[in-house]
Amino acid sequence: MSTDSTNYSRREFAKLSVLGLASIPLLSFQNGLEKIDLSIATPLNVHLFSKHLQFLNYNDMSAAAVEMGFDGVDLTVRPKGHVLPENVKEDLPKAVEAMKKHGLQPKLMSTNVWDANNTMQKTVLETASTVGFTNYRTNWLKYPEDISIKESQALYGRQAKELEILNEKLGLIGGYQNNSGMNVGAPIWDLLPILEATNGKFMGSQYDIRHAVVEGGECWELGLRRIKPFINSIVIKDVKWGVVEGKWQPINVPLGEGMVNFKRYFSLLKKYEINVPVSLHVEYDLGGAEQGLDKITMPQKEVFRRIKKDLVYLQEAWEKAE
């Protein structure tokens, strides 16, 4: 679901050709798409979270993503990531060069950025802007025990506004991912006072349905309705509750094997016309690749097969949703 109307994946262009639209000059797509809603007819534009390919170098990562059928990679630019923040000026251009070599354009990245006044974090964003990225995930936040939640939200709102100002200057869009547990944004509703301190254009939400279902149970749809004006990217993964060593906890599973009702979720995304970049996370057993390890215990072909299976499920579920 690219927001750039002149930047189409091979699969999207093929779909347009079938619809008889490929003969229209590229510069006319924007006006045409404003009149013809193709969000339901076309497949999703899916990026693979590069955390799962950190056992590969930039070139092999890009080649593998293309071979599996992805439209891009959600590049980890953070501590223990594919690109380390302290090396971003040198290594991020190298990663982008490798991606472009295989036909992948830079768009999504996952970072530990939150402080607009932090020199290293500013350098990450400035470098990303110069090489073509448009969207990034911010760092996660916690509520300090010695400060009230309301006071923390006010502080984080001011920081989000400062980051939004920097993002606008650089032409970037930041998204805060809701993450289950004792994290800011886990209940979804507590994100609103923070995001409403911004204009919601260059700073918003990276909505994660897995974490929303874990925390929201049967009322996750209400959270989606509330946060939808701020959603600027989404994360796809599945989960179920299970007992591990005598304790109940969320267990990551392949798409379609957990609690996430993708048929309903995708129907709502289409209804709300949420057309944003998609990042696929595969966080069940991949021999360590699910954890971002640089050495894995599973054959690469099996890792790729499992990731590809989730991608196919995602694409088919999207097409079937009404």
C-alpha positions as CSV (number, residue, x, y, z in Angstrom):
1,M,0.0,0.0,0.0
2,S,2.5,2.6,-1.1
3,T,1.6,6.2,-0.5
4,D,3.9,7.2,-3.4
5,S,1.6,7.1,-6.4
6,T,4.5,7.0,-8.9
7,N,6.4,4.2,-7.2
8,Y,4.8,0.8,-8.0
9,S,6.1,-2.7,-7.3
10,R,6.3,-5.3,-10.1
11,R,3.2,-7.0,-8.8
12,E,1.2,-3.8,-8.5
13,F,2.1,-2.8,-12.0
14,A,1.1,-6.2,-13.3
15,K,-2.3,-5.8,-11.6
16,L,-2.8,-2.4,-13.2
17,S,-1.9,-3.8,-16.6
18,V,-4.6,-6.4,-16.2
19,L,-7.1,-3.7,-15.4
20,G,-6.1,-1.9,-18.5
21,L,-4.5,1.1,-16.7
22,A,-0.8,0.4,-17.4
23,S,-1.0,2.5,-20.6
24,I,-1.8,5.6,-18.7
25,P,1.4,7.8,-18.2
26,L,2.9,7.4,-14.7
27,L,2.5,11.1,-14.0
28,S,-1.3,10.7,-14.3
29,F,-1.6,7.9,-11.8
30,Q,-2.1,10.2,-8.8
31,N,-5.1,12.0,-10.2
32,G,-6.5,8.7,-11.6
33,L,-6.2,6.9,-8.3
34,E,-8.0,9.7,-6.5
35,K,-11.0,8.9,-8.6
36,I,-10.6,5.1,-8.8
37,D,-10.1,3.3,-5.5
38,L,-7.8,0.4,-6.2
39,S,-7.0,-0.4,-2.5
40,I,-9.3,-3.4,-2.6
41,A,-8.4,-4.7,-6.0
42,T,-4.6,-4.6,-5.7
43,P,-2.4,-6.8,-3.5
44,L,-0.7,-5.4,-0.4
45,N,2.8,-3.8,-0.8
46,V,4.6,-5.8,1.9
47,H,8.0,-5.2,3.5
48,L,9.9,-7.9,5.4
49,F,11.2,-6.9,8.8
50,S,15.0,-7.2,8.2
51,K,15.5,-8.4,11.7
52,H,14.8,-11.9,10.4
53,L,17.6,-11.7,7.9
54,Q,20.3,-10.3,10.0
55,F,22.4,-13.4,9.4
56,L,22.8,-12.1,5.9
57,N,24.8,-9.2,4.5
58,Y,22.9,-6.3,2.7
59,N,23.2,-7.9,-0.8
60,D,22.1,-11.4,0.3
61,M,19.3,-9.9,2.4
62,S,18.0,-7.9,-0.5
63,A,18.2,-10.9,-2.9
64,A,16.4,-13.2,-0.4
65,A,13.6,-10.7,0.1
66,V,13.0,-10.4,-3.6
67,E,13.2,-14.1,-4.1
68,M,10.5,-14.6,-1.5
69,G,8.3,-12.1,-3.2
70,F,8.5,-9.0,-0.9
71,D,8.3,-5.5,-2.2
72,G,10.8,-4.1,0.2
73,V,12.5,-4.6,3.6
74,D,11.8,-2.8,6.8
75,L,15.4,-2.2,7.6
76,T,16.6,-2.4,11.2
77,V,18.7,0.8,11.9
78,R,19.2,0.5,15.6
79,P,21.5,-1.2,18.2
80,K,22.0,-4.8,17.2
81,G,20.4,-4.1,13.9
82,H,21.4,-4.5,10.3
83,V,22.7,-0.9,10.4
84,L,24.2,0.4,13.7
85,P,23.4,4.0,14.5
86,E,27.0,4.9,15.1
87,N,27.9,3.6,11.6
88,V,24.8,5.0,9.9
89,K,26.5,7.5,7.6
90,E,28.7,4.8,6.1
91,D,26.5,1.7,6.3
92,L,23.0,3.0,5.5
93,P,24.0,4.1,1.9
94,K,25.6,0.7,1.4
95,A,22.4,-1.1,2.5
96,V,20.3,1.1,0.2
97,E,22.7,0.5,-2.8
98,A,22.3,-3.3,-2.3
99,M,18.5,-3.0,-2.0
100,K,18.3,-0.9,-5.2
101,K,20.5,-3.4,-7.0
102,H,17.7,-5.9,-6.5
103,G,14.9,-3.6,-7.4
104,L,13.9,-2.6,-3.8
105,Q,13.4,1.0,-3.0
106,P,14.1,2.3,0.6
107,K,10.9,3.2,2.5
108,L,10.6,1.6,5.9
109,M,13.1,1.3,8.8
110,S,12.9,0.4,12.5
111,T,14.9,2.6,14.8
112,N,15.5,3.5,18.5
113,V,14.9,7.2,17.7
114,W,12.7,9.3,20.0
115,D,14.8,12.3,21.1
116,A,14.9,15.0,18.5
117,N,17.7,16.7,20.3
118,N,20.0,13.6,20.4
119,T,22.9,14.0,18.0
120,M,23.1,10.4,17.0
121,Q,19.4,10.0,16.5
122,K,19.2,13.1,14.4
123,T,22.1,11.8,12.3
124,V,20.1,8.5,11.7
125,L,17.1,10.5,10.5
126,E,19.1,12.9,8.4
127,T,21.0,10.1,6.7
128,A,17.8,8.1,6.1
129,S,16.2,11.2,4.5
130,T,19.1,11.7,2.1
131,V,19.0,8.1,0.8
132,G,15.2,8.0,0.3
133,F,13.5,6.5,3.3
134,T,10.0,7.9,4.0
135,N,8.7,6.0,7.1
136,Y,10.4,4.8,10.3
137,R,9.4,3.2,13.6
138,T,10.4,5.1,16.8
139,N,11.8,3.8,20.0
140,W,9.4,2.4,22.7
141,L,8.6,4.2,25.9
142,K,8.0,3.3,29.5
143,Y,6.1,4.9,32.3
144,P,8.5,5.9,35.2
145,E,7.2,4.7,38.6
146,D,7.9,8.1,40.3
147,I,5.9,10.2,37.8
148,S,2.2,10.0,37.2
149,I,1.0,8.5,33.9
150,K,-0.7,11.8,33.0
151,E,2.5,13.7,33.6
152,S,4.5,11.2,31.5
153,Q,2.0,11.5,28.7
154,A,2.3,15.3,28.7
155,L,6.1,15.0,28.5
156,Y,6.0,12.4,25.8
157,G,3.5,14.5,23.9
158,R,6.0,17.4,23.9
159,Q,8.8,15.1,22.7
160,A,6.5,13.7,20.0
161,K,5.9,17.3,18.8
162,E,9.6,18.1,18.7
163,L,10.2,14.9,16.7
164,E,7.3,15.8,14.3
165,I,8.9,19.1,13.6
166,L,12.2,17.4,12.7
167,N,10.4,14.8,10.6
168,E,8.6,17.5,8.6
169,K,11.9,19.2,8.0
170,L,13.5,16.0,6.7
171,G,10.4,14.6,4.9
172,L,10.0,11.6,7.1
173,I,7.0,10.0,8.9
174,G,7.5,8.5,12.3
175,G,5.3,5.8,13.8
176,Y,5.1,4.6,17.4
177,Q,4.4,0.9,17.6
178,N,2.0,-0.3,20.2
179,N,3.8,-3.1,22.1
180,S,2.0,-5.3,24.7
181,G,3.1,-5.5,28.3
182,M,4.1,-2.6,30.6
183,N,4.8,-0.3,27.6
184,V,3.5,3.1,26.7
185,G,0.8,2.5,24.0
186,A,0.1,-1.1,25.0
187,P,-3.6,-0.3,25.8
188,I,-3.8,1.8,22.6
189,W,-6.0,4.4,24.3
190,D,-3.1,5.9,26.3
191,L,-1.3,6.8,23.0
192,L,-3.9,9.4,22.1
193,P,-2.9,12.1,24.6
194,I,0.7,11.8,23.2
195,L,-0.2,11.7,19.5
196,E,-2.8,14.4,19.8
197,A,0.0,16.8,20.8
198,T,1.1,16.5,17.2
199,N,-0.6,17.3,13.9
200,G,-0.6,13.6,13.1
201,K,1.0,14.0,9.6
202,F,4.7,13.5,10.3
203,M,4.2,11.6,13.5
204,G,1.7,8.9,14.3
205,S,1.1,5.2,14.9
206,Q,2.7,2.1,13.6
207,Y,-0.3,-0.2,14.4
208,D,0.5,-3.7,15.4
209,I,-2.5,-6.0,15.3
210,R,-0.8,-8.8,17.2
211,H,-0.1,-6.6,20.3
212,A,-3.5,-5.0,20.0
213,V,-5.3,-8.4,20.2
214,V,-3.1,-9.5,23.2
215,E,-4.0,-6.4,25.1
216,G,-7.5,-5.6,23.7
217,G,-9.0,-9.1,23.6
218,E,-12.4,-8.8,22.1
219,C,-12.4,-5.0,22.0
220,W,-9.4,-4.5,19.8
221,E,-11.7,-3.0,17.1
222,L,-12.5,-0.1,19.4
223,G,-8.8,0.7,19.8
224,L,-8.4,0.5,16.0
225,R,-11.3,3.0,15.5
226,R,-9.8,5.4,18.0
227,I,-6.2,5.3,16.7
228,K,-7.0,5.0,12.9
229,P,-6.5,8.8,12.1
230,F,-2.9,8.4,13.3
231,I,-1.9,5.1,11.6
232,N,0.9,5.6,9.1
233,S,2.2,2.0,8.9
234,I,1.1,-1.4,10.1
235,V,2.8,-4.6,11.4
236,I,1.5,-8.0,10.6
237,K,2.0,-11.1,12.9
238,D,-0.2,-13.6,14.8
239,V,-0.3,-14.9,18.4
240,K,-2.2,-17.2,20.7
241,W,-2.2,-17.7,24.5
242,G,-0.6,-20.9,25.8
243,V,1.1,-22.3,28.9
244,V,4.9,-22.3,28.9
245,E,6.6,-23.8,32.0
246,G,3.4,-23.5,33.9
247,K,2.7,-19.9,33.1
248,W,0.2,-18.4,30.6
249,Q,1.8,-16.2,28.1
250,P,1.4,-15.0,24.4
251,I,3.0,-17.4,21.9
252,N,3.9,-16.2,18.4
253,V,2.6,-18.5,15.7
254,P,2.4,-18.5,11.8
255,L,-0.3,-16.3,10.3
256,G,-3.7,-17.9,10.5
257,E,-2.9,-20.2,13.4
258,G,-3.5,-17.6,16.2
259,M,-6.1,-15.3,17.6
260,V,-5.9,-12.5,15.1
261,N,-9.0,-12.4,12.9
262,F,-7.4,-11.3,9.7
263,K,-10.6,-11.4,7.7
264,R,-12.2,-8.9,10.0
265,Y,-9.1,-6.8,10.4
266,F,-8.4,-6.5,6.7
267,S,-12.1,-5.7,6.1
268,L,-11.8,-2.8,8.5
269,L,-8.6,-1.6,7.0
270,K,-10.4,-1.4,3.6
271,K,-13.5,0.2,5.1
272,Y,-11.4,2.8,6.9
273,E,-9.2,3.3,3.7
274,I,-6.0,2.8,5.7
275,N,-3.5,2.6,2.9
276,V,-0.1,2.6,4.5
277,P,3.2,0.6,4.3
278,V,3.1,-2.9,5.7
279,S,5.8,-4.7,7.6
280,L,5.7,-8.5,8.1
281,H,7.2,-9.8,11.3
282,V,7.8,-13.6,11.6
283,E,8.6,-14.1,15.3
284,Y,8.0,-17.8,15.9
285,D,10.8,-20.4,15.6
286,L,13.2,-19.6,12.7
287,G,16.3,-21.1,14.3
288,G,17.2,-17.8,15.9
289,A,16.4,-15.6,12.9
290,E,13.1,-14.6,14.6
291,Q,15.3,-13.0,17.3
292,G,17.7,-11.2,14.8
293,L,20.6,-13.5,15.5
294,D,23.6,-13.3,13.1
295,K,24.1,-17.1,13.4
296,I,21.1,-19.4,13.0
297,T,20.5,-23.1,13.7
298,M,18.0,-23.8,10.9
299,P,18.8,-24.2,7.2
300,Q,18.3,-21.0,5.3
301,K,15.9,-22.6,2.9
302,E,13.6,-23.6,5.8
303,V,13.7,-20.0,7.2
304,F,12.8,-18.7,3.8
305,R,10.0,-21.3,3.3
306,R,8.4,-20.3,6.6
307,I,8.6,-16.6,5.9
308,K,7.2,-17.1,2.4
309,K,4.3,-19.1,3.8
310,D,3.3,-16.2,5.9
311,L,3.6,-13.8,3.0
312,V,1.4,-16.0,0.8
313,Y,-1.2,-16.2,3.6
314,L,-1.1,-12.5,4.1
315,Q,-1.6,-11.7,0.4
316,E,-4.5,-14.2,0.0
317,A,-6.2,-13.1,3.2
318,W,-6.1,-9.5,2.0
319,E,-7.5,-10.3,-1.4
320,K,-10.4,-12.3,0.1
321,A,-11.4,-9.8,2.7
322,E,-14.4,-7.7,1.9
